[in-house]
Amino acid sequence: MVNRKQGTIDPHKIKAMYTERLTVYTALSNLRARKNTLSKQIKTSRDPEIMREAQTVKTATKEHEQRLDTIEKELLRVALLVPNDTHPDAPIGPESAARVVKTVGEPRPYTQATEDHMTIAHRLRLVDFEQAALTSGSSFYYLQGYGAFLETALIQYAMEKAAERGYLAVCTPDIVRTSIAHGCGFQPRSNESSQTYHVNTSAPQVEQDATLCLAGTAEIPLAGKFANVLLDEASLPRRLVGFGHAFRAEAGGRGTETKGLYRVHQFSKVELFAVSTPEQSGDILDEFLEIQEEMYKELGLCFRVLDMPTEELGASAYRKYDMEAWLPGRQQWGEISSTSNCTDYQSRRLSIRYRPTHPQGKQMPFCHTINGTAIAVPRIIIAILETFQQENKSVKVPEVLRKWLPGQPEFLK
């Protein structure tokens, strides 16, 4: 915990709040017990002294109830900000401490003819930012023509790859309860702005206390699919591949990283997700990495795998690997996916448990959850356009995607 980003809540503060809560709760319990005793005495005696004490105790009880409610709400809010533990082998420190596990392929060298994805996409009429800005605002976009078909091809490809391994295909809802998002660890730390789009609704079917938000990743509704569920150990692990839209309110500031499709407010995403026993989660993480590597190799990308350091782990991640593709138009690496073992962090908040095959007592252990990006569509489109640009200004289409494009073209012109 101490190695996470600055701004993570101080555990000593939580301990002090818990101690305060216990003190108030104990006092309240004593007041309620005294209130009951006085109530019985009043039934047999109208002694003014007893009645005055009963009124005093009643007032004090109400004050302590209000105080306890305030403390418990604040304690819950702060406690939910506590991040997961970290794997002992995870590098310690900021992003610069990331460990390169492997590099696949050779980075394409830059020449005077090398173009960035925006130049290529505009020339081939694959994207429309101008009208999207008018329609929805900055950092939104239309994919059009073969740009639209590249998106659907990438989604089909990723879904099929996972389904071939027995993963259950799921199309996820884009709107989720805020409590589910928070349970997954998607809430701003004290020194960060929120990336969440909140939904305002007065629909009668929505409970008054059920605030809603747009999902920042399909991981959230996929985890929600198991919330408050008790699974049989024999049925684990449960592997899913989900398609959904990711919404990010904070798309970043100005600069190269936010130019074009790299950092946008909405994008399509195929997500790998699993629920497992604690003993299985490490192997599932390796399995997700294997699937990701296989896909990016088949797409022909140059990429590297990074073991991410402690300060780059999200609240829920126990261990996290990022994959970065070489983007020739930018002449730098850019993140295209990640995969994380969240251990029981999300399961404890969402109450995802399993019934052991050979139980010891009545305890139902918490499951582990694992997630990984199969395809984040805009980032992969960037990598394809820049990696496979040709001297004649066309773009060669990766062979594994051609069957999903009209006419199955070898080149986009």
C-alpha positions in Angstrom: 0.0 0.0 0.0 2.8 2.4 0.9 4.2 2.0 -2.6 1.1 3.2 -4.5 0.7 6.7 -6.0 0.8 9.7 -3.7 -2.7 10.6 -2.5 -3.6 7.1 -1.4 -5.4 7.3 2.0 -3.4 7.0 5.1 -4.2 3.7 6.8 -3.5 5.3 10.2 -6.4 7.7 9.6 -8.7 4.8 8.9 -7.6 3.0 12.1 -8.4 6.2 14.1 -11.8 6.5 12.4 -12.5 2.9 13.2 -11.5 3.4 16.8 -13.8 6.5 17.0 -16.6 4.5 15.5 -16.2 1.7 18.0 -16.2 4.2 20.9 -19.4 5.8 19.7 -21.0 2.5 19.0 -20.2 1.2 22.5 -21.6 4.4 24.0 -24.8 4.0 21.9 -25.2 0.4 23.0 -25.0 1.4 26.6 -27.5 4.3 26.1 -30.0 1.9 24.4 -29.6 -0.6 27.2 -30.2 2.2 29.8 -33.2 3.5 27.8 -34.8 0.0 27.9 -34.2 -0.2 31.6 -35.8 3.2 32.2 -38.7 2.4 30.0 -39.5 -0.7 32.1 -39.2 1.4 35.3 -41.6 4.1 34.0 -44.3 1.5 33.5 -44.3 0.7 37.2 -43.3 4.1 38.6 -44.0 7.8 37.6 -41.0 9.0 39.5 -40.1 12.4 38.0 -36.4 11.7 38.4 -36.6 8.6 36.3 -38.7 10.4 33.7 -36.1 13.2 33.5 -33.3 10.7 33.1 -35.3 8.9 30.4 -35.6 12.1 28.4 -31.9 12.9 28.8 -31.0 9.4 27.6 -33.4 9.6 24.7 -31.8 12.8 23.5 -28.3 11.4 23.9 -29.3 8.3 22.1 -30.5 10.2 19.1 -27.3 12.3 19.1 -25.1 9.2 19.1 -27.2 7.6 16.4 -26.6 10.6 14.1 -22.9 10.7 15.0 -22.5 7.0 14.3 -24.2 7.3 10.9 -21.9 10.2 10.0 -18.8 8.3 11.0 -19.8 5.0 9.3 -20.5 6.8 6.0 -17.2 8.6 6.1 -15.3 5.5 7.1 -16.9 3.5 4.2 -16.0 6.3 1.8 -12.4 6.5 2.9 -11.9 2.7 3.3 -13.1 2.1 -0.3 -10.1 4.3 -1.5 -7.6 1.8 0.0 -5.9 0.0 -2.9 -5.1 -3.7 -3.2 -1.8 -5.1 -1.9 1.0 -5.5 -4.5 2.8 -8.6 -5.8 6.2 -9.0 -4.1 7.9 -9.2 -7.5 6.3 -6.0 -8.9 8.8 -3.3 -9.6 8.7 -0.5 -7.0 8.3 3.1 -8.0 6.9 5.3 -10.8 6.3 4.5 -14.5 10.0 4.8 -15.3 10.6 1.7 -13.1 8.6 -0.6 -15.4 10.4 -3.8 -16.3 10.5 -4.8 -20.0 9.6 -8.6 -20.0 10.0 -9.1 -23.8 9.9 -7.3 -27.1 8.3 -8.9 -30.1 9.3 -7.7 -33.6 11.5 -4.9 -34.8 10.4 -1.2 -34.6 9.8 0.2 -38.1 12.3 3.0 -38.7 11.2 6.5 -39.5 11.7 8.0 -42.9 10.6 11.2 -44.5 7.7 9.4 -46.0 6.4 8.1 -42.7 3.0 9.5 -41.7 1.1 9.6 -38.5 -2.3 7.9 -38.3 -4.3 11.1 -38.6 -2.7 12.0 -41.9 -3.4 8.5 -43.2 -6.9 8.3 -41.8 -7.9 11.6 -43.3 -6.5 10.7 -46.7 -8.3 7.4 -46.8 -11.5 9.0 -45.4 -11.6 6.6 -42.4 -12.4 9.1 -39.7 -14.3 12.4 -39.2 -13.3 14.4 -36.2 -14.7 17.8 -37.4 -18.4 16.8 -37.5 -18.0 14.6 -34.4 -16.7 17.7 -32.5 -19.8 19.6 -33.7 -22.1 16.7 -32.8 -20.7 15.5 -29.5 -17.6 17.7 -28.6 -13.9 17.4 -28.8 -12.2 14.0 -28.5 -15.2 12.3 -30.2 -15.0 10.9 -33.7 -16.8 9.1 -36.5 -15.2 6.0 -37.9 -16.5 5.7 -41.5 -16.0 3.6 -44.6 -13.3 1.0 -44.0 -12.6 2.7 -40.7 -15.9 1.5 -39.5 -15.3 -2.0 -40.9 -11.9 -2.1 -39.3 -13.6 -1.6 -35.9 -16.1 -4.4 -36.5 -13.4 -6.7 -37.9 -11.2 -6.2 -34.8 -14.1 -6.9 -32.5 -15.1 -10.1 -34.4 -11.5 -11.2 -34.5 -10.9 -10.8 -30.7 -14.3 -12.3 -29.7 -13.6 -15.3 -32.0 -10.1 -15.9 -30.6 -11.4 -16.0 -27.0 -14.5 -18.1 -28.0 -12.2 -20.7 -29.6 -10.7 -21.2 -26.1 -14.1 -21.7 -24.6 -14.7 -18.2 -23.3 -18.3 -17.2 -22.9 -19.1 -14.3 -25.2 -21.0 -11.4 -23.6 -22.3 -8.0 -24.8 -22.3 -5.8 -21.8 -24.5 -2.8 -20.8 -22.9 0.6 -21.1 -24.7 2.0 -18.0 -23.9 0.6 -14.6 -24.7 1.5 -11.0 -22.0 3.7 -9.5 -21.7 1.3 -6.6 -20.6 -1.4 -9.0 -18.0 0.8 -10.6 -16.7 1.8 -7.1 -16.7 -1.8 -6.1 -14.3 -2.5 -9.0 -12.0 0.2 -7.8 -13.0 2.9 -10.4 -13.3 6.0 -8.2 -11.0 9.0 -8.1 -8.4 9.2 -5.4 -8.4 12.3 -3.3 -6.0 14.2 -5.6 -7.4 13.1 -8.9 -10.3 14.3 -11.1 -13.0 11.8 -12.0 -12.9 10.0 -15.4 -16.5 8.9 -14.9 -19.5 10.1 -16.8 -22.4 10.3 -14.4 -26.0 9.7 -15.6 -28.8 11.9 -14.3 -32.2 10.3 -14.5 -35.6 10.7 -13.1 -37.0 7.5 -14.6 -39.5 6.0 -12.1 -38.0 2.5 -12.5 -34.6 3.7 -11.1 -34.3 3.5 -7.3 -33.7 6.9 -5.7 -30.4 5.8 -4.2 -29.1 3.9 -7.3 -26.9 6.5 -9.0 -25.8 5.5 -12.5 -22.7 6.1 -14.6 -21.3 5.1 -18.0 -18.9 2.1 -17.8 -15.3 3.1 -18.2 -14.5 -0.4 -19.4 -16.4 -3.7 -19.9 -14.6 -5.0 -16.9 -17.1 -3.2 -14.7 -20.3 -4.8 -16.0 -18.5 -8.2 -16.4 -17.6 -8.1 -12.7 -21.2 -6.9 -11.9 -22.4 -10.1 -13.6 -21.1 -12.0 -10.6 -22.0 -9.5 -7.8 -23.7 -11.2 -4.8 -23.3 -14.6 -6.5 -22.2 -17.8 -4.7 -20.4 -20.1 -7.2 -19.4 -23.7 -6.8 -15.7 -24.3 -6.8 -16.1 -27.0 -9.4 -17.4 -24.4 -11.8 -14.3 -22.2 -11.5 -12.6 -20.6 -13.3 -15.3 -18.8 -15.2 -13.8 -17.2 -18.4 -15.6 -14.5 -20.3 -14.9 -12.3 -23.3 -17.0 -9.1 -23.3 -17.7 -6.4 -25.8 -18.7 -3.0 -24.7 -18.1 0.7 -25.0 -15.6 2.5 -22.7 -16.4 6.1 -21.7 -13.7 8.3 -20.2 -14.7 11.9 -19.2 -11.1 13.0 -18.8 -9.4 12.5 -22.2 -6.2 14.4 -21.2 -4.7 17.7 -22.1 -3.3 19.0 -25.3 -0.3 17.4 -27.0 0.8 14.5 -29.2 -0.6 11.8 -26.9 -4.1 13.2 -27.2 -3.9 13.9 -30.9 -6.4 11.9 -33.1 -7.6 8.5 -31.9 -5.1 7.9 -29.1 -7.0 9.3 -26.2 -10.7 9.8 -26.7 -13.9 10.0 -24.7 -15.6 6.9 -26.1 -14.3 3.8 -27.8 -15.1 0.1 -28.4 -13.3 -2.5 -26.4 -13.1 -6.3 -26.1 -12.3 -7.4 -22.6 -11.1 -10.7 -21.2 -12.5 -11.4 -17.7 -12.3 -14.3 -15.3 -13.5 -15.3 -11.8 -11.4 -17.9 -10.1 -10.2 -19.4 -6.9 -7.1 -17.8 -5.3 -5.0 -20.7 -6.5 -6.0 -20.3 -10.1 -5.7 -16.5 -10.6 -1.9 -16.5 -11.3 -2.3 -19.0 -14.1 -5.3 -17.1 -15.6 -3.2 -13.9 -15.7 -0.5 -15.8 -17.7 -3.3 -17.2 -20.0 -4.6 -13.7 -20.7 -1.0 -12.6 -21.6 -0.7 -15.5 -23.9 -3.9 -14.6 -25.7 -2.9 -11.0 -26.1 0.5 -11.9 -27.4 -1.0 -14.3 -29.9 -3.4 -11.7 -31.3 -0.8 -8.9 -31.6 1.6 -11.3 -33.3 -1.1 -12.4 -35.8 -1.9 -8.8 -36.5 1.8 -8.3 -37.3 2.5 -5.6 -34.7 5.8 -4.8 -33.0 5.1 -4.7 -29.3 6.6 -5.1 -25.9 5.4 -6.5 -22.6 6.0 -4.4 -19.4 5.7 -5.6 -15.8 4.2 -2.4 -14.3 5.6 -0.8 -11.1 3.6 -0.2 -8.0 2.9 3.5 -8.6 1.2 2.6 -12.0 -1.1 0.0 -10.5 -4.8 0.9 -10.4 -6.6 0.6 -7.0 -7.7 -3.0 -7.7 -4.5 -4.4 -9.3 -2.3 -6.8 -7.4 -0.1 -7.3 -10.5 -0.4 -5.7 -13.9 1.2 -6.1 -17.3 1.0 -3.5 -20.1 1.6 -4.1 -23.7 2.9 -1.3 -25.9 3.0 -1.2 -29.7 5.6 0.7 -31.6 3.9 3.5 -33.4 6.1 4.6 -36.4 4.2 7.9 -37.0 4.9 9.0 -33.4 8.3 7.2 -33.2 7.5 6.0 -29.7 5.7 3.2 -27.8 2.0 3.5 -27.1 -0.1 1.4 -24.7 -2.5 -0.9 -26.5 -3.6 -3.2 -23.7 -3.1 -4.3 -20.1 -4.0 -7.3 -17.9 -4.3 -7.4 -14.1 -4.8 -9.8 -11.3 -7.1 -8.1 -8.8 -7.1 -11.0 -6.3 -10.1 -10.6 -4.0 -10.2 -6.8 -4.1 -13.3 -6.6 -6.3 -14.9 -9.7 -4.9 -14.9 -8.4 -1.4 -16.6 -5.2 -2.5 -19.1 -7.0 -4.8 -19.6 -10.1 -2.6 -18.4 -12.7 -5.1 -17.8 -16.0 -3.2 -17.5 -19.7 -3.9 -18.6 -22.8 -2.2 -15.6 -25.1 -1.6 -15.8 -28.6 -2.9 -14.3 -29.8 0.4 -15.5 -27.2 2.9 -13.8 -26.6 6.2 -16.5 -25.0 8.4 -19.2 -22.7 7.1 -16.9 -20.1 5.5 -17.5 -19.2 1.8 -14.2 -17.7 0.5 -14.0 -14.8 -1.8 -13.1 -15.4 -5.5 -10.3 -13.7 -7.4 -11.0 -11.6 -10.5 -8.7 -11.1 -13.4 -9.1 -8.8 -16.4 -7.3 -8.0 -19.6 -7.8 -5.9 -22.7 -8.1 -8.0 -25.8 -8.7 -5.2 -28.3 -9.0 -1.4 -27.6 -10.2 -0.5 -31.1 -8.8 3.0 -31.6 -5.3 2.2 -30.4 -5.1 -0.9 -32.6 -6.3 1.1 -35.6 -3.5 3.6 -35.0 -0.9 0.8 -34.8 -2.3 -0.9 -38.0 -2.3 2.4 -40.0 1.2 3.5 -39.0 2.8 0.0 -39.1 1.5 -1.1 -42.5 1.6 2.2 -44.4 3.1 1.7 -47.9 5.2 3.9 -50.1 2.2 4.3 -52.5 0.2 5.8 -49.6 -2.0 2.7 -49.1 -2.2 0.6 -46.0 -1.8 -3.2 -46.0 -4.6 -5.0 -44.1 -3.5 -7.7 -41.6 -4.5 -11.0 -43.2 -6.5 -12.2 -40.1 -8.9 -9.2 -40.5 -9.6 -9.4 -44.2 -12.4 -11.9 -44.1 -14.5 -9.3 -42.1 -14.0 -6.4 -44.6 -16.2 -6.0 -47.6 -14.3 -7.3 -50.7 -11.6 -8.7 -48.4 -9.1 -6.1 -49.6 -5.4 -6.6 -49.2 -4.8 -2.9 -49.2 -6.8 0.2 -48.2 -6.4 2.9 -50.8 
